[in-house]
Amino acid sequence: MSGGRVRWCTDLEKNALVSNFERRGWQRVSSDDQWNVYWATVGTVHRLFSPDHGYRLNDNQILNHFPNHYELTRKDLMVKNIKRYRRDLDKEGSPLAAKGRDGRYLHLDLVPDTFMLPSDYSIFVQEFRRHPHTTWIMKPSGAAQGRGIFLVTKLSQLKRWSKDSKAQARSYVISRYLDRPYLIGGKKFDLRLYVLVTSFRPLKAYMSRLGFCRFCTVKYDASTSSYDDMFIHLTNVSLQKHSGEYNDIHGGKWHVDNLRLHVESTRGKEAADKLFDDMNWVILQSLKSVQSVMINDRHCFEVYGYDIIIDDDLKPWLIEVNASPSLSATTVADRIMKHTVIDDVFSIVCPDNRMPDVRNPGVPTREQMGTFEVLYDETQDVAVVAEKEKRRTLTRRSSSTWK
């Protein structure tokens, strides 16, 4: 079936999805019918690719998750893959793996110091005792929306946790808490950025210009007495919307363009450019860290929601990557933005609104990419890519997009 009307189905009744499909004139079918585009939950994708399922995708079918997307989107696996990637580059003698006098990676310091629990418990205890006045943040590996997160300042807190059999049955990550975040209006925030990956081998990724900042509703307080107040420390909208200070009009969100303007006005244009270059770098290297382990099924694409926090030195840190970034809207601006992101995604994976064809996916034009820009395209001249990486490594600067 190479021509005709595109047939779609979805497990998610979200307006940003359904309205986009309908506006394109595509035909809705059930998941049991012959579909061309399936926006599925991760559970559905796992079933489709399960050896027991026996489902065989044809050349005109695409869906929105790679089979083992969790290599990047589970907090523990993301950290494990980044650490492995750094070790591999170190063994190869790559300049990307260079370290400073303090032993930290100069170019691959992507995530805060992180350990997996309970497997790394003894190693973490040693690190904790070397830095007894450090605050740590503990998160369930597979949870989302701020559930089960708490701050740790004493080993006794972990000892109480370790006695909880239900907690022990789950894996956790514990990371060094960034207690000097970059603040705006005295409040802590993080960023949600959208990245589309259409292939891992060769790597081809696009970055949307439509990200946003998510603010806490209460001004930041670094004292330990504030650590139980998650309205101060966690930016998740699912949590913050329950605060008495929550604003329904703007939803505690800022367009990423406003962040750039703010940094330019307070720290200068050069600092703002470097910050956004560094965020691109963090995202690109995280994708490369899973490139060798990701099942690169040509029927798959992925829209990742990257969560990044910036410290007071304007250094971006990767917090987590979401396989199913929320498509629910909390404000009018939010609804327009998410609708636009999904519209541009479909224009890239189905250029000219035509039937998908994994044998000949086509190359979207600049106009079709809409708000997305090429973050990285490994199909270009290898020598050019290598030169760009070398230049980026030596200068810690890059162009705002990788073309």
C-alpha positions as CSV (number, residue, x, y, z in Angstrom):
1,M,0.0,0.0,0.0
2,S,2.2,2.8,-1.3
3,G,-0.5,5.4,-2.2
4,G,-3.9,6.5,-1.0
5,R,-5.1,8.1,2.2
6,V,-2.9,7.9,5.3
7,R,-4.6,5.8,8.0
8,W,-3.9,6.6,11.6
9,C,-4.6,5.4,15.1
10,T,-3.6,6.4,18.6
11,D,-3.9,5.2,22.2
12,L,-3.9,8.8,23.4
13,E,-7.0,11.0,23.0
14,K,-5.0,14.2,23.1
15,N,-6.2,17.3,21.2
16,A,-2.6,18.1,20.0
17,L,-2.6,14.6,18.2
18,V,-6.2,14.1,17.1
19,S,-6.7,17.7,15.7
20,N,-3.4,17.3,13.7
21,F,-4.5,14.0,12.2
22,E,-7.9,15.4,11.3
23,R,-6.6,18.6,9.9
24,R,-4.4,16.6,7.5
25,G,-7.5,14.7,6.2
26,W,-6.1,11.4,7.3
27,Q,-8.4,8.5,8.0
28,R,-8.8,7.2,11.6
29,V,-8.8,3.4,12.0
30,S,-8.5,1.1,15.0
31,S,-5.3,-0.5,16.0
32,D,-6.6,-3.8,14.7
33,D,-7.0,-2.4,11.2
34,Q,-4.2,-1.7,8.7
35,W,-2.7,1.6,9.9
36,N,0.1,3.7,8.5
37,V,0.9,6.0,11.5
38,Y,0.4,4.9,15.0
39,W,1.0,7.2,18.0
40,A,1.2,4.6,20.7
41,T,1.9,4.3,24.4
42,V,5.2,2.7,25.3
43,G,3.3,-0.3,26.5
44,T,1.7,-0.8,23.1
45,V,5.1,-0.5,21.4
46,H,6.6,-3.1,23.7
47,R,3.8,-5.5,22.8
48,L,4.1,-4.9,19.1
49,F,7.9,-5.7,19.2
50,S,7.5,-8.6,21.6
51,P,8.8,-11.9,20.2
52,D,5.6,-13.5,21.4
53,H,3.4,-11.0,19.5
54,G,4.7,-11.9,16.1
55,Y,3.5,-8.6,14.5
56,R,5.3,-7.7,11.3
57,L,5.4,-4.0,10.2
58,N,5.2,-3.3,6.5
59,D,7.1,-0.6,4.6
60,N,4.2,1.9,5.0
61,Q,3.9,1.8,8.8
62,I,5.6,4.1,11.3
63,L,5.2,4.6,15.0
64,N,6.4,7.0,17.7
65,H,8.8,4.9,19.8
66,F,11.9,2.8,19.3
67,P,11.6,-0.7,20.8
68,N,14.1,0.0,23.6
69,H,13.6,3.7,24.1
70,Y,14.1,3.1,27.8
71,E,17.8,3.0,27.3
72,L,17.6,6.8,27.3
73,T,14.3,7.5,29.1
74,R,14.8,5.4,32.3
75,K,16.8,7.5,34.6
76,D,19.1,4.7,35.7
77,L,19.8,3.4,32.2
78,M,20.4,6.9,30.9
79,V,23.1,7.4,33.5
80,K,24.6,4.0,32.9
81,N,24.8,4.6,29.2
82,I,26.4,8.0,29.6
83,K,29.0,6.5,31.9
84,R,29.7,3.7,29.5
85,Y,30.0,6.2,26.6
86,R,32.6,8.2,28.5
87,R,34.6,5.1,29.3
88,D,34.5,3.9,25.7
89,L,35.8,7.3,24.5
90,D,38.4,7.3,27.2
91,K,39.7,3.9,26.0
92,E,39.8,5.2,22.4
93,G,41.9,8.2,23.5
94,S,39.3,10.6,22.2
95,P,39.8,14.3,23.0
96,L,36.2,14.3,24.0
97,A,37.1,12.3,27.1
98,A,39.6,14.8,28.4
99,K,39.5,15.5,32.1
100,G,40.5,18.5,34.2
101,R,42.7,18.7,37.2
102,D,39.7,17.9,39.5
103,G,39.2,14.6,37.5
104,R,35.9,15.7,36.0
105,Y,35.2,15.5,32.3
106,L,35.8,18.7,30.5
107,H,33.4,18.0,27.6
108,L,31.2,15.2,28.8
109,D,30.1,16.4,32.3
110,L,26.5,16.0,31.2
111,V,24.7,14.8,34.4
112,P,25.3,15.5,38.1
113,D,27.2,12.8,40.0
114,T,24.7,9.9,40.1
115,F,24.5,6.4,41.7
116,M,22.0,3.6,41.3
117,L,20.4,2.2,44.4
118,P,20.4,-0.3,45.8
119,S,23.2,-1.7,43.6
120,D,25.6,1.2,44.2
121,Y,24.7,1.7,47.8
122,S,28.2,1.0,49.3
123,I,29.9,3.2,46.6
124,F,27.5,6.0,47.3
125,V,28.1,5.8,51.1
126,Q,31.9,6.2,50.4
127,E,31.1,9.3,48.2
128,F,28.7,10.7,50.8
129,R,31.3,10.4,53.6
130,R,33.9,12.2,51.4
131,H,31.5,15.1,51.0
132,P,29.4,15.0,54.2
133,H,27.7,18.4,53.7
134,T,26.4,17.7,50.2
135,T,22.7,17.4,49.5
136,W,21.4,14.6,47.3
137,I,18.1,14.1,45.5
138,M,16.6,10.6,45.2
139,K,14.2,9.5,42.5
140,P,12.5,6.3,41.5
141,S,14.1,5.1,38.3
142,G,10.8,4.6,36.4
143,A,8.6,7.2,37.9
144,A,7.4,10.5,36.5
145,Q,5.7,13.8,37.5
146,G,7.8,14.2,40.6
147,R,6.4,11.1,42.4
148,G,8.5,9.5,45.1
149,I,11.3,12.2,45.1
150,F,12.9,13.4,48.3
151,L,16.1,15.2,49.3
152,V,18.8,13.5,51.4
153,T,21.3,15.2,53.7
154,K,22.0,12.4,56.2
155,L,22.8,8.7,55.7
156,S,20.2,7.9,58.4
157,Q,17.5,8.9,55.8
158,L,18.8,6.2,53.5
159,K,19.0,3.7,56.3
160,R,15.3,4.2,57.0
161,W,14.6,3.9,53.3
162,S,16.6,0.7,53.0
163,K,14.4,-0.9,55.7
164,D,11.3,-0.3,53.6
165,S,10.7,-3.5,51.7
166,K,8.5,-1.8,49.1
167,A,11.2,0.8,48.4
168,Q,13.9,-1.9,48.1
169,A,11.8,-3.7,45.5
170,R,12.3,-0.6,43.2
171,S,15.4,0.9,41.7
172,Y,16.3,4.5,42.5
173,V,18.8,7.0,41.3
174,I,20.4,9.4,43.7
175,S,22.2,12.4,42.3
176,R,24.1,15.4,43.7
177,Y,21.5,18.1,44.2
178,L,22.3,21.4,42.4
179,D,21.9,23.7,45.3
180,R,23.1,26.8,43.3
181,P,20.5,26.9,40.5
182,Y,20.2,29.8,38.1
183,L,17.2,31.7,39.4
184,I,14.8,34.1,37.7
185,G,12.8,36.3,40.0
186,G,14.3,34.3,42.9
187,K,12.6,31.1,41.7
188,K,14.1,27.8,40.5
189,F,13.1,26.5,37.1
190,D,14.1,23.9,34.6
191,L,13.6,23.6,30.8
192,R,11.5,21.2,28.7
193,L,13.0,20.9,25.2
194,Y,11.7,18.8,22.3
195,V,14.0,16.6,20.2
196,L,12.8,14.4,17.3
197,V,15.0,11.4,16.4
198,T,14.2,9.7,13.1
199,S,17.2,7.4,13.1
200,F,20.0,6.3,15.5
201,R,22.3,4.6,12.9
202,P,23.0,6.9,11.2
203,L,22.0,9.4,13.9
204,K,19.6,12.0,12.6
205,A,18.0,14.4,15.2
206,Y,16.1,17.6,15.1
207,M,15.6,20.2,17.8
208,S,12.5,22.3,18.2
209,R,12.7,26.1,19.0
210,L,9.5,25.8,21.0
211,G,10.7,24.7,24.4
212,F,9.7,26.3,27.7
213,C,10.8,26.9,31.3
214,R,8.8,25.5,34.2
215,F,9.0,27.6,37.4
216,C,8.5,26.8,41.0
217,T,5.7,28.8,42.6
218,V,7.7,29.6,45.8
219,K,11.0,31.5,45.9
220,Y,14.1,29.4,46.3
221,D,15.5,28.7,49.7
222,A,18.8,26.7,50.0
223,S,18.4,26.1,53.8
224,T,17.9,22.5,54.9
225,S,14.7,23.6,56.7
226,S,13.1,24.1,53.3
227,Y,13.8,20.6,51.9
228,D,10.4,19.2,52.7
229,D,8.7,22.0,50.7
230,M,8.6,20.6,47.1
231,F,6.9,23.8,45.9
232,I,10.4,25.3,46.3
233,H,12.5,22.5,44.9
234,L,10.5,20.6,42.2
235,T,9.4,22.2,39.0
236,N,6.9,19.5,37.9
237,V,3.7,21.2,36.8
238,S,1.7,18.2,38.1
239,L,3.0,19.2,41.6
240,Q,3.1,23.0,41.3
241,K,-0.5,23.3,40.1
242,H,-1.6,22.3,43.6
243,S,0.3,25.3,45.2
244,G,-1.7,28.3,46.4
245,E,0.6,30.5,44.4
246,Y,0.0,28.7,41.1
247,N,-1.1,31.1,38.2
248,D,-3.7,29.5,35.9
249,I,-3.1,32.1,33.2
250,H,0.6,31.5,32.4
251,G,0.9,28.1,34.2
252,G,4.3,29.0,35.7
253,K,5.8,28.7,32.2
254,W,8.0,30.9,30.1
255,H,8.9,30.4,26.4
256,V,12.5,29.5,25.9
257,D,13.0,32.7,23.8
258,N,12.3,34.7,27.0
259,L,15.0,32.8,28.8
260,R,17.5,33.7,26.1
261,L,16.5,37.4,26.3
262,H,16.8,37.4,30.1
263,V,20.2,35.8,30.0
264,E,21.3,38.3,27.3
265,S,20.1,41.2,29.4
266,T,21.7,40.0,32.7
267,R,24.8,38.1,31.6
268,G,25.4,39.3,28.0
269,K,24.8,37.9,24.5
270,E,28.0,35.9,24.5
271,A,26.9,34.1,27.7
272,A,23.4,33.4,26.3
273,D,24.8,32.0,23.0
274,K,27.2,29.8,24.9
275,L,24.4,28.5,27.2
276,F,22.2,27.5,24.3
277,D,25.2,26.0,22.4
278,D,26.0,24.0,25.6
279,M,22.5,22.7,25.9
280,N,22.6,21.5,22.3
281,W,25.9,19.8,23.1
282,V,24.4,18.0,26.2
283,I,21.5,16.7,24.1
284,L,23.7,15.5,21.2
285,Q,26.1,13.6,23.5
286,S,23.3,12.0,25.4
287,L,21.9,10.7,22.0
288,K,25.3,9.4,21.0
289,S,25.6,7.6,24.4
290,V,22.8,5.3,23.4
291,Q,23.5,5.2,19.7
292,S,25.2,1.8,19.8
293,V,22.6,0.1,22.1
294,M,19.4,1.5,20.6
295,I,17.4,-0.9,18.4
296,N,17.3,1.2,15.2
297,D,14.1,0.0,13.7
298,R,13.4,2.0,10.5
299,H,9.7,2.0,11.3
300,C,10.3,4.1,14.4
301,F,10.8,7.8,15.3
302,E,10.8,9.4,18.7
303,V,9.8,12.7,20.2
304,Y,11.8,13.1,23.4
305,G,11.1,15.7,26.1
306,Y,14.4,16.8,27.5
307,D,14.5,18.2,31.0
308,I,17.5,20.4,31.7
309,I,18.4,22.5,34.7
310,I,20.9,25.4,34.6
311,D,23.3,26.2,37.5
312,D,24.4,29.7,38.6
313,D,27.5,29.4,36.4
314,L,25.1,29.0,33.4
315,K,26.1,25.3,33.0
316,P,23.3,23.1,31.8
317,W,22.8,19.7,33.4
318,L,20.7,16.9,32.0
319,I,18.1,15.7,34.5
320,E,16.1,13.2,32.5
321,V,14.6,12.4,29.1
322,N,10.9,11.6,28.7
323,A,9.7,9.1,26.1
324,S,6.1,10.5,26.3
325,P,6.3,14.2,27.0
326,S,3.0,15.6,28.1
327,L,0.6,16.7,25.4
328,S,-1.9,18.1,27.8
329,A,-2.2,21.8,27.8
330,T,-2.4,24.0,30.9
331,T,-2.8,27.3,29.1
332,V,-3.8,28.6,25.7
333,A,-0.1,29.3,24.8
334,D,0.7,25.7,25.9
335,R,-2.0,24.3,23.7
336,I,-0.8,26.2,20.6
337,M,2.9,25.3,21.3
338,K,2.2,21.5,21.6
339,H,-0.1,21.5,18.6
340,T,2.7,23.2,16.6
341,V,5.4,20.7,17.8
342,I,3.3,17.7,16.8
343,D,2.3,19.3,13.4
344,D,6.0,19.9,12.6
345,V,6.9,16.3,13.6
346,F,4.4,14.9,11.2
347,S,5.7,17.2,8.4
348,I,9.1,15.7,9.0
349,V,8.2,12.0,9.2
350,C,5.6,12.3,6.4
351,P,6.9,15.1,4.1
352,D,4.3,16.5,1.8
353,N,1.6,14.7,3.8
354,R,2.3,11.6,1.8
355,M,2.2,7.9,2.7
356,P,5.1,6.9,4.9
357,D,7.7,4.7,3.2
358,V,10.6,3.4,5.3
359,R,12.5,2.4,2.2
360,N,12.5,6.0,1.0
361,P,11.6,8.3,3.9
362,G,12.5,11.5,2.0
363,V,14.3,14.6,3.3
364,P,12.2,17.4,4.7
365,T,12.7,20.9,3.3
366,R,13.5,23.8,5.6
367,E,9.9,24.9,5.3
368,Q,8.6,21.4,6.2
369,M,10.7,21.3,9.3
370,G,8.8,24.3,10.7
371,T,10.0,25.1,14.2
372,F,12.6,22.3,14.1
373,E,16.2,22.6,13.1
374,V,18.7,19.9,12.3
375,L,20.6,19.1,15.5
376,Y,22.8,16.4,13.9
377,D,22.8,14.5,10.7
378,E,25.4,11.7,10.5
379,T,24.6,11.2,6.8
380,Q,26.6,14.3,5.8
381,D,30.3,14.2,5.0
382,V,32.1,12.3,7.8
383,A,35.1,14.6,7.6
384,V,32.9,17.7,8.0
385,V,31.3,16.1,11.1
386,A,34.7,15.2,12.6
387,E,36.0,18.7,12.0
388,K,33.0,20.2,13.7
389,E,33.4,18.0,16.7
390,K,37.1,18.7,16.9
391,R,36.4,22.4,16.8
392,R,33.6,22.1,19.4
393,T,35.8,20.1,21.7
394,L,38.7,22.6,21.6
395,T,36.6,25.8,21.9
396,R,33.5,24.5,23.9
397,R,31.5,26.4,21.4
398,S,29.4,25.4,18.4
399,S,26.8,26.8,16.1
400,S,23.3,26.8,17.5
401,T,22.4,23.9,15.2
402,W,24.4,21.1,13.7
403,K,24.0,21.2,9.9
